[in-house]
Amino acid sequence: MKKKYTALLSILFISAVLSWVYFTIMPQWLPADEPLLSDFSTKRALEYVKAISEKPHYIGSENHKNVASSIEKELQKLGLETKIEEGTTLSDWGNLVKSKNILARIKGSNNSKALLLLSHYDSAPHSYSHGAGDDATGIATILESVRAFIHNKTPHKNDILILFSDAEELGLNGAALFVTQSKWAKDVGLAVNFEARGTSGPAYMFMEVNGGNAKMVKEFSAANPKYPASNSLMYSIYKMLPNDTDLTVFREQGKIQGFNFAFIDDHFNYHTAQDDLAHLSPKTVEHQGSYLMPLLKYFSNSDLNNLNSDQDYIYFNTPFYFVSYPFSWVFPMLIVSLLLLLFFIFIGIGKRTLAVAEIGKGFIPLFGSLIVSGCVAFFGWKLLLEIYPQYKDIQQGFTYNGHYYIGAFLFLSLAVSFLFYVRSRTENLTLNHSIAPIILWILLNLGIACYLPGAGFFIIPVFCSVLMLGWFVVTQKTNPIFNLIMSIPALVIYVPYMIMFPIGLGLKILAGSAVLTVLVFSLLLPILGLFSKKGLWAILFFGCAIACFVMAHLNSNYELGKAKPNSLDYIYDADKDKAYWASYDKSLDEWTKIYLADNSVNPLFLNVNPLFSKYNSEFTFAATALVRDLEEPQIDFLKDSIIGKYRYLKIRITPNRKVNRYDIFANDNMVFHNMKANGAEPLGQKGSLYLRKNRKIISYYVVDNQPLELQFMIPSKTILDMELMESSFDLMNNPAYSMEKRKSWMMPMPFVLTDAVVIKKKITPTAKQVIPVVVQKTFSLQNTITNDTIPDPEAEN
């Protein structure tokens, strides 16, 4: 390779490898011809998506019932006998709901463990989400794959169970209903779940395992899906995030392991009114189908009786192979890399190719570029939030122009790196300086091996960089072709994370992507550090960053299809006979100003009992409102008894208007025992003690306007201090309010209660109801009552 063209050819090679990684991670083209009936058809799957996601279908809505009915009919069209299971569950999130699961079974030839295909059919409440990505794609993928499977008359040993669960969006209640109450649950050997946190991009595989993952990794690899996008670091990160799926309940409550498949790009559409067919990428649906078809064929004939393992495996996808190996290899690989590095340094110093002083100087540009790039990205994003305050209202943390910002800060980091290494002009100097980043990477991998072993494969590119150094030490010259080949692992393994992390975790971690960019640049110093005109390359990448910032600015405004989320609630305090408008918005827009611009009040008093929000959002604006004539719920104390040291209460709350949700709060000092709600016991109740994470006791999602009935025990000397918030999701179409319509470039904010009419009221018995009954028990019984064994007065009386 001529030195004159080395830099250009190296950039072309790196670009080609990155393009190869991008184009092989998921399908990029859909079949031009009409697919055969024997094949999975994205076109047919999208017809299912269209039917399911035509309207929002959150639980309790009429559309929810219609979607359930249509799914049941589609299963029956496939010749399957359907089964409906209904029941009430109180999840460990404190969410209570009556769920309706839709099931079907395809009998296998052997009486063995069954393969479960799982997806949920409810859409997110509050935000008018159509649920196209989350989770009509999952339903459609299963229906179309099963259709092709049945059409092909594929022989299979195992039963295939289909579960379209309900109330996933509320607290995984449908999954809890199946695992804890369905007779079919004991038949399941493996579950395959389809999910989404966006509307495009590759579908990543996340495992849910009890114990080690070795057998699951081997079986997934043996199934041989065409585009396996996954690695063992993903699940480690997934477990740290506030995101659970139905499969989490299967693993925790039913000891059933499985595979999640979920896509996360266009995260800004997640749980919004823009989660519709128009925003859904057909290539993503194709990717989901490319998983299920081979998995369905393989696992319907595999031994699913015991997929447990005591051993964990590292695993990651590459464009040509799904790599896996035991965790036990992580430390040996790290030690070998370190020993090789020390060996080559020793040889290099002996040959006077390397010098201790120059090796030490290599830390200066390394840490300089790391600090500058990290700070530029960290403070740069904070500055952008001040320049564009509208970004703060996108709770997912990933803006519509977020891809441009990722590009901008990555290019800036490359420019900074080239500038810091501009004085490394010779091969000798560059290779001396390349040792500092290798040492840093080895130290990072030592931490990974100890605390995040799922990322143990990060050592592989480091090992390759040690070999680049070794070639130079032994031959006293670099080999550009060898170095480019050795750069492939770094490009394949590290670079996707630069983009994936901000998409999945939000642009607030752009600094992490910037730092990773510098770390990869420094690891490839034997290539990039030998560019003859680093200053010009820095200018070029700086220009690319400016271009990305310009494009981001041009796409910074909201418009139809890229709407601004905003929120508004009407809250009536029945005890004070006062009403308020309230919003979660960070900044008011022309629509919310209609209600909140005047007579603003401090919203803090509304946050004493915080309504559930994925991102712990609180009301930010409040203003007084006209008191409307609202029918308050009826609160009846059915029982109020004292038994020994405990007070037993049974309370029924009946709505007198069409409502969708009840939130019950209690003073922090209240300790609850033997909690039941509408007959359901909490999944997370330990002994008799009902565990709660904050003031909220229960969120009850109302179906068919059914009342809420609570029964529980509290210490007899505890003051009853509880409050109810009754919500209906009808603010925008309630004739009592004459609401202005949102502009076309606005939409309801996801993850918070919005567009709701709320009644806030203390839960207190009326004078006629305060009839405490003191029940005398024998001495022996009273002295055996403990926190773990408290008698249930429902059984006593």
Steps between C-alpha positions, in 0.01 A plus 500: 500500500659827388549747785356774280159334509522321835269739687235510230502124445487441877193724534336322208576161659363610839189645331449175310524291818255727684260484205533123504412497871200728441358314200534154654346568840145485362317458168545805278267409214158341490414234240392666176274214397191376678628259769403136484240377746771279648714801591471774757353807331565846640221629277250260658635576848448872444134433421467357851678805640268732309188332638625491860646853513222685321402667829638520856395187690603540862335276755156621602429657161244370250775464239684267735207259492478527120870420456473198730204373300677549164814318620291209621335478157840505324613204708181317415560569129826308539296203616598541866269459795531806721475525874422813700628536855385791713598595850606780732861546603682747721855528368807575706487844336181555701281497187163327519300403193271234360684348205381293206759271343454335161653153461528227241687170475650308209540140612834326450575133448658446845382576850793732576559855614338764282632799309311820587465786251422817692400858428255749655205662325419802719636844410636759742234706681475880532698597187275375214765249395386282211740228609627418151856435608412423861365243448293436187825398329542221753145373443543525122838323503353207691182477294685509167771258613245253637299529176808403297588226751153345473491540121828309469364224726833517682548187714565583866533309824417776748169671552504862386308735730396846389434762767386849412513657845304792633591797723874483434514877483347535845723266697547170312170388650397268216827314524458476878149362450630228268800402710317489832153378400505323162523120488700535178787678675646176635533371142734776384868416452606810310338837421570723200376857548476784248515860625590854392627831636483689173380463141811410301849355510632149557324271743743408776484173690502522881501185711305446819672221691509355849860418578744453212423563134730239337230261375281785380788651301586165342139433406452848352814459294386155383166646385711714265291813439625691197551839669584439868544841664600443858781485751547412862554865599149596385321294761736627771396854408135401451484371859622838629225696324142562623365276224339163552308283255247222539790260487636647824190370680547158339857482628435637850160347578499188285871416470447495122787623286478655159607742229383859458520664158460877500590795279586839646572750222272800448462481876319837491187322368486254790164513685386801297224572250771456236537131576289429192532318170628811320806524725574127514793369295406194288866389514469469875195274463696294248779466757256374764374239254855396413544406867179312562488280191826309573442510878150358460626214284796424729346531847181318406722191468761566771519360851359781713486306825810659649661811358648595837876526538754590765734646240486839328610570145633810331322550169487762226400528138732577211415537129616145434456298821326494839792468741469344844738363764500446879539779754793303632702612198474869590784518753738273303451714188566810706815349651628383160450851358688653792787252480532548124505878548772476766697261280490732198587804714798308642616397150438849363703669771775248447504578128473874577187512292303601807601749769354528848491880479306498174263234630428725798442801274232299321267556796496877438312503167290204615363664813491840334277378219285299743442796732439755224267275298306388808458856625402634159227235470381527860480878522414532133182301548410705808551817294280361224224437754515867591499612137218259414294470823230310308723192511438465873139397441606182318517274801670216313806726480549440127394783271368476145834634374696288746685306232651825375622584850657156535683557171602852600666403827663191354655709223607761756670228704687379192610856422622551858688168489680586176601839643643348819707250300604748232865494620532122477651513152725190490426132527726468802338785689146387413557139608659618827191711563269209411605314817324745735149428363571125504591524868185701571286250309651211695418677826145562377467133412625407845209697646265341248617151593428574866175696481349459152621167360230508233724749319799267523526487121630860508848352547510358145575831318759580767671169427508596129657836579770322702571292189534819293756622749673161495533507120670840523732392781609182322535645147571862602242621249123503472300295254194703390311199364560293815396795717177553306410134541574524873273808521190304397413371853508854642275627222258207530485491881539857624363735236132383513490597868587861416161525331299240694558647847358851430205352313409258778605705803449855376720780372604582856772235458649656187811558708533123537487457123757777457738335747453162334581660163831631635579164659443320170700764309792459738481121475535535121798737522720264293263594215350843572808635675705453182285732290742760362265800512315461826419871514310480172316190618407685820360787291308254282337328797433834665322604181294180511403583859390850399293352217328267749428789737352699212278208401397455862406869521298482178310206649464640852143626471192292554269412213233253404651154538767638732270644761568683822375307804303703752273422792201641680279371781197642678526421872210558738576496875168381640602563863578868433255551215775644282614413148827536313653457160832316519774402255820295493650717223844653547394803295155621405390522139214692339250226587590450866528876550126526437447326833818567698630844404288691753437447871795261525548331835782295645443137387691347792186420698380285209818293517458390861341185364698444180317320223697220341737602223776299339738794532372622841348810344323755718255778425693810396218750438164550669228763486160545658201380299124533517336240721290268288211287613656154527345187643731395785564131567311331779722372782349231722668348805360147486694390807696680767601266782772482762648156561765497768762754402376535145223685323336323208338706225302419191434799276306517176540793262231521234523743208202722421637601160686317222857466634820325394733498798518523879822587682498436875760665723578469869711673761855366516442394864222259410603133490268267311448128555295235318424737215243389245349699217193371319589161644855498362805473723814696406771300327762683705341454842751349744323290759224729614693823438400700192811661356479837329769725359335838566172652612308319229312191615322396183427620148178338385423506127124483472325266259124536443483758780532229765557624859820459697481294817794512742549294811803522727624523857691780670621536860201614706674817622589609147307801373314425177645752254418399142413689187337414171559644154232393255585560133308488177688528171234719338610860551525572127153367410314573823213740411539680834837651403489626137872438456704656223647240266874452488684635200594246234860508621408405857414171669428374855809441711582132562579334835290742705131538577375758253174614341329384817227627731613419854313510828722519808332388823584377851391148588312543826191328641187702545360549850255214452776270390729551799388197701820332621448149627743373761530125466642325805727205431659248726830586665688234309384630163586861575847402608574311180437791266822615330596700193528176301191318630202730544158331494262600222179626664310407184557141605450573873158664460 
